[in-house]
Amino acid sequence: MGKGMNIKKGDTVKVIAGKDKGAEGKVISVLREEERVIVEGVNRIKRHTKAVQGGSTGGIITAEAPIHVSNVMLVEGDGVTRVGFRRDEVTKRRADGSTYSAQRSVRVSRKTGKEI
């Protein structure tokens, strides 16, 4: 697997390629191994399901299929942005009350430089 994914569950993303181009939605789940994300209302597929005895009813169900992470972009404000990372100096507190300095990785907008 290549670099880490910079889209997280709960992010609002815009589709920038494919048949749903231009659509926006919330990320429902992230499949890290396949580098894919499932976005609400995007890349919907119809699946024909068979009725299982005693259980579910059959029929055609519509569900979201995963979409490759390279085809979505993070929405920020009224536009989209690339995601960068920055290490911030933070003061952390130990259980015994003493403080120490540590680094924290934060996602930042490449467009505005603000924290996401």
N, C-alpha and C positions, 0 to 999 in steps of 0.2 A: 504494500500500500504506500501511496505517495505521502504528501504532506497532510497534516491534520485538517479536519474539516472546520471551516470557520462559520458554518451555519448551525444554529442550535434549535432544539425543540422550542416552540413558542415564538420564534422569530417570524416577522412578516416578510415575505419574499415576493419578488415579481419574476414571472417567467420571461426569459429573454430569448428563448428559441423553441421551436417545435410548434405543434398545432395549437397549443394553448398560449402562445406568445402574447404578452401584455396582461395576462391574468395575474391577480394578486391573491395571496392567501396566507394562512398561518401554517407553519410547519407542524404537522401532527407527530411525526416521528422521523428519526434519523437512522439510516442503516449504514453504519460505519464501514463494514467490510466491503459492501458493494459501492460505496461512495454515492449513495442515493438518498433522497429525502422524499417523504410523502407529504404533499401539500393539500390542504383542505380545498376541495372543489376543483382541483387541477388534475389533468390526465385521468379522467374518469373512464372506467371500463365497465362493460356489462358482463357479468358472469352468469352462466346458466347453471343453476344448482339443482341437484336431484333431491327429491324428498327422501329423507332418511327415516326409516320406520321408527315411530315413537318419538322422533325428535323434530328437527326443523322442517318447515314447509319448503317445497321446491319452488322453482320459478327463476326469474331473471333479477339478479340484484346488481345494483350499481355501486361500485367501490372505487376508491382512488388507487391508482397504481403508482409505484415509485418513479421518480424522475431524477435524472442525473444531476448532481450538485452543480456541475458546470453550467447548467441551463437555467439556474435561478440566481437572482441577485438580491442582496439585502435592501429592504426599503428603509429609508431614513428621511423623515420630514416628508416633503412632497416629491422626492426623487429617489434614485437608487445610488448606492455607494459600494465601493470595494471595501474589504475589511482588512485592517492592519492590526498589528499587535504592538503593545508598548509595555515595558516593565516599569511599574511604579514602585517608588520607595514607600513602604508603609510601616507604621509602628504597630507591632503586635504585642499583646499582653499575655504573659505566662499565667498559669494557674496560681502561682504564689504571689502574683501582683507585680512582679518586675516586668519591665518592658524591654523589647529588643527590636531592632530594625530588620525588615525582611523585604523581599521583592515579590510583587504580585503581577501576574500577566493580565493585562486588560485588553479587551477588543476595542479598537478605535475606528472611527470613520475616516477613510482616506480623503474624503471630500472636505470635511470640516475639521478633522482632527479631534473631534469630541469623543468622549467615551460612550460606548454603546451599552 
